Amino acid sequence: MNNPQPTESSEFVDNFKNGIWLFGVLCWVFGICDRTIASFSDGYLSALDLTQLFTAATFFVSWLFLKPTSRL
């Protein structure tokens, strides 16, 4: 019975958080694809290339865990 309706500003903040999170996902996917293409462009993988790919993938997975939850 006492179900508070979300205000317009809290809906905006929730949408803004989700928008930033989705933009971050797109950026991370682009970055990982860029690093992968750059790593394979010379024909072999070096230890530095593998380290960069592993680091980018780790940060991407961490970003996925930061997905905002809705308060509805």
C-alpha positions in Angstrom: 0.0 0.0 0.0 2.8 2.4 0.8 4.6 2.0 -2.5 6.5 5.2 -3.2 6.6 6.1 -6.8 10.0 7.1 -8.2 10.3 10.8 -8.9 11.3 12.1 -12.3 14.8 13.1 -11.1 15.5 9.6 -9.7 14.3 8.1 -13.1 16.7 10.4 -14.8 19.6 9.5 -12.6 18.9 5.8 -13.1 18.7 6.2 -16.9 21.9 8.3 -16.8 23.8 5.6 -14.8 22.6 2.9 -17.3 23.6 5.1 -20.2 27.1 5.6 -18.8 27.5 1.9 -18.1 26.4 1.0 -21.7 28.8 3.5 -23.1 31.5 2.0 -21.0 30.7 -1.5 -22.3 30.9 -0.2 -25.9 34.3 1.5 -25.2 35.7 -1.7 -23.6 34.6 -3.9 -26.5 36.1 -1.4 -28.9 39.3 -1.3 -26.9 39.6 -5.1 -26.7 38.9 -5.4 -30.5 41.5 -2.8 -31.2 44.2 -4.4 -29.0 43.4 -7.8 -30.6 43.8 -6.5 -34.1 47.0 -4.7 -33.2 48.4 -7.8 -31.5 47.7 -10.0 -34.6 48.8 -7.4 -37.2 52.5 -8.3 -37.0 51.8 -12.1 -37.2 52.7 -13.2 -33.8 51.8 -12.6 -30.1 54.4 -11.3 -27.8 54.3 -11.4 -24.0 53.5 -7.7 -23.9 50.5 -8.2 -26.3 49.2 -11.0 -24.1 49.6 -8.9 -21.0 47.7 -6.0 -22.6 44.9 -8.3 -23.8 44.6 -10.0 -20.4 44.5 -6.6 -18.6 41.9 -5.2 -20.9 39.7 -8.3 -20.5 40.0 -8.2 -16.8 39.0 -4.6 -16.6 36.1 -5.3 -19.0 34.8 -8.1 -16.7 35.2 -5.8 -13.7 33.1 -3.2 -15.5 30.4 -5.7 -16.2 30.1 -6.4 -12.5 29.5 -2.6 -11.9 26.2 -2.6 -13.7 23.8 -0.3 -11.8 20.6 -1.7 -10.4 17.3 -0.1 -10.7 15.5 1.1 -7.5 12.0 0.1 -8.7 
